[in-house]
């Protein structure tokens, strides 16, 4: 089991998240799924940006390829889904 601690900026807030994965080099899709679960932003509504690169356009890309390591700040644009009651 591998862990990657990330900072996710959404709106004016920064959320600290730990991405748990079986791979030592997780994919963008794994990150998108984790963001969906943690922030309640559907994958198809996420626009994930790191250093000017749109990560959501290449879901099979490896995070390491983009230079994403522990304590990296990633920006997410997208609308949260309303909580279901």
MONOR-V565007 format. One record per residue. N is the residue number from 0. PSI is psi in radians with two decimals (none if undefined). BURIAL is + if it has 24 or more other C-alpha atoms within 12 Angstrom, else -. Layout:
n->(N:N)
psi->(PSI:PSI)
burial->(BURIAL:BURIAL)
This chain:
n->(0:1:2:3:4:5:6:7:8:9:10:11:12:13:14:15:16:17:18:19:20:21:22:23:24:25:26:27:28:29:30:31:32:33:34:35:36:37:38:39:40:41:42:43:44:45:46:47:48:49:50:51:52:53:54:55:56:57:58:59:60:61:62:63:64:65:66:67:68:69:70:71:72:73:74:75:76:77:78:79:80:81:82:83:84)
psi->(2.33:2.64:2.45:2.00:2.17:2.73:2.18:2.08:2.13:2.09:-2.31:0.08:2.62:2.15:2.29:2.27:2.60:1.99:2.00:2.25:2.77:-0.21:2.56:-0.07:1.36:2.82:2.89:-0.69:-0.70:-0.71:-0.78:-0.73:-0.70:-0.74:-0.72:-0.78:-0.75:-0.68:-0.08:0.68:2.00:2.50:-0.74:-0.13:-0.06:2.43:1.83:2.18:2.35:2.09:0.80:-0.02:2.31:1.78:-0.60:-0.27:-0.25:1.31:-0.43:-0.05:2.58:2.42:-0.66:-0.58:-0.54:-0.08:0.33:2.10:-3.03:2.49:0.29:2.47:2.16:2.40:2.40:2.24:2.30:2.72:2.26:2.56:2.52:2.54:2.38:2.43:none)
burial->(-:-:-:+:-:+:+:+:+:+:-:-:-:-:-:-:+:-:+:-:-:-:-:-:+:+:+:+:+:+:+:+:+:+:+:+:-:-:+:-:+:+:+:-:-:+:+:+:+:+:-:-:-:-:+:+:-:-:-:-:-:-:+:-:-:-:-:+:-:-:-:+:+:+:+:+:+:+:-:-:-:-:-:-:-)
